[in-house]
Amino acid sequence: MELNSLHPYSFSKIDDTYIFTTKHGIIYHVYFLDAHVYHPNFKNTFIFNIEQGIPSTQKTPLDKRIGDTIVSILVAFFKTIDNAMVMVCDTLDGRQLKRKMRFDRWFKEYSNGEIERFDACADTDEGQMYASIYINSNNINKSSLVKSFYEIVSNDFYPL
């Protein structure tokens, strides 16, 4: 989907963190962490994270603009073709399947074919853990990155 067809919230970037506030007053922090510590092949690969400023037990109101904003941030991230992103659905509150389903829906709704996604899940001590790696389809290291992703999944997401 083209960036200009989205209706994102205004966001600011402070260091490596993008910050935006919804119409409900919820503050989101979106950031990317270097994933090279997880696998030596993860050059230009980042762990993607979203944190919101309300307790995880409180239900977040439906707001399509949240997805539009996150997609806008990701569009900017993937302008660098070599970038890859690993997204792991947090298991701390037991809502990892809901997070996976939300990202599945966003990917289906916004995907234009330029980014490929490879999914995995693993049984961990914390429960079923869902993860995906997102890679630009023109990334020359795609095969190596996907192989490395599945290696860390088979190692229960511990660094190799």
C-alpha positions in Angstrom: 0.0 0.0 0.0 1.2 3.4 -0.8 2.2 5.6 2.2 0.1 8.5 0.9 -3.1 6.4 1.2 -2.6 5.8 4.9 -3.9 8.1 7.6 -1.2 7.7 10.3 -0.9 9.7 13.5 1.9 12.2 13.5 5.0 10.6 15.0 8.3 11.8 16.1 11.6 10.0 16.1 14.0 10.3 19.1 17.2 8.3 18.6 15.9 4.9 17.3 12.4 5.2 18.8 9.3 6.5 17.0 6.6 7.9 19.3 3.0 8.7 18.6 -0.2 9.4 20.6 -3.6 8.1 19.6 -6.9 9.9 19.8 -7.5 8.0 23.1 -4.4 9.4 24.6 -2.4 6.2 24.4 1.3 6.7 23.8 3.1 4.2 21.6 6.8 3.7 21.3 8.0 1.8 18.2 11.6 0.8 17.9 14.2 -1.5 16.3 17.0 -3.3 18.2 20.0 -4.7 16.5 19.5 -8.5 16.1 23.1 -9.2 15.2 23.6 -10.5 18.8 21.2 -13.4 18.0 22.9 -14.7 14.9 26.2 -13.6 13.2 24.3 -13.5 9.8 21.9 -10.9 11.1 23.6 -7.8 9.6 21.1 -5.0 8.9 18.5 -7.1 10.8 16.5 -5.7 13.7 14.1 -6.8 16.3 10.9 -4.8 16.0 9.1 -3.8 19.2 6.0 -1.8 20.1 5.2 -0.7 23.6 2.1 1.1 24.6 1.6 3.4 27.6 -1.4 1.5 29.2 -1.4 -1.6 31.3 -1.5 -4.7 29.1 -4.6 -5.9 31.1 -6.6 -2.9 29.8 -8.3 -3.4 26.5 -7.0 -1.1 23.7 -9.8 0.6 21.8 -10.1 -0.3 18.1 -8.3 2.3 16.1 -7.3 1.7 12.5 -4.9 4.6 12.5 -2.6 2.7 14.9 -2.0 0.1 12.1 -1.6 3.0 9.5 1.0 4.6 11.7 3.0 1.4 12.3 2.9 0.6 8.6 4.1 4.1 7.8 7.1 3.6 10.2 7.8 0.2 8.5 7.6 1.6 5.0 10.3 4.1 6.0 12.4 1.3 7.6 12.2 -0.9 4.5 13.3 1.9 2.2 16.8 0.5 2.9 16.5 -2.8 0.9 19.1 -4.6 3.0 17.1 -4.1 6.2 15.3 -7.1 7.6 13.0 -7.2 10.7 12.3 -10.0 13.2 9.1 -9.7 15.1 8.4 -11.9 18.1 5.0 -11.8 19.8 5.5 -11.1 23.5 4.3 -14.0 25.7 4.4 -12.1 29.1 0.6 -11.6 29.3 -0.5 -14.7 27.3 -1.8 -12.6 24.4 0.8 -13.7 21.9 -1.7 -15.3 19.5 -3.8 -12.1 19.4 -0.6 -10.2 18.5 0.2 -12.7 15.8 -3.3 -12.4 14.4 -3.1 -8.6 14.4 0.2 -8.6 12.4 -1.3 -11.3 10.1 -4.2 -9.0 9.4 -2.0 -5.9 8.9 0.3 -7.8 6.6 -2.6 -9.0 4.5 -4.2 -5.6 4.4 -1.2 -3.5 3.7 1.2 -5.8 1.8 2.1 -4.8 -1.8 4.4 -7.7 -2.5 7.6 -5.9 -1.9 8.1 -7.4 1.6 8.1 -11.2 2.2 7.3 -12.7 5.6 8.4 -16.1 6.9 6.7 -17.4 10.1 7.6 -19.8 12.8 6.5 -20.8 16.3 8.2 -22.6 19.1 7.1 -24.1 22.4 9.0 -22.3 25.1 8.8 -22.3 28.9 6.6 -19.2 28.6 4.2 -20.9 26.2 3.8 -20.9 22.4 6.0 -18.2 20.9 5.2 -16.8 17.4 7.8 -15.0 15.3 8.2 -13.7 11.8 11.0 -12.3 9.7 10.1 -9.7 7.2 12.5 -9.2 4.3 12.5 -7.0 1.2 12.0 -9.4 -1.7 15.0 -7.8 -3.4 17.3 -8.4 -0.5 20.3 -10.3 -1.8 20.8 -12.0 1.6 17.2 -13.3 1.8 18.1 -17.0 1.8 20.8 -16.7 4.4 18.6 -14.5 6.6 15.6 -16.9 6.5 17.9 -19.9 7.2 19.4 -18.0 10.2 15.9 -17.1 11.4 14.8 -20.7 11.5 18.1 -21.6 13.3 17.4 -19.2 16.2 13.7 -20.4 16.3 15.0 -24.0 16.7 17.2 -22.7 19.5 14.1 -21.3 21.3 15.2 -17.8 20.4 18.4 -17.9 22.3 21.5 -16.3 20.6 23.7 -18.7 18.6 
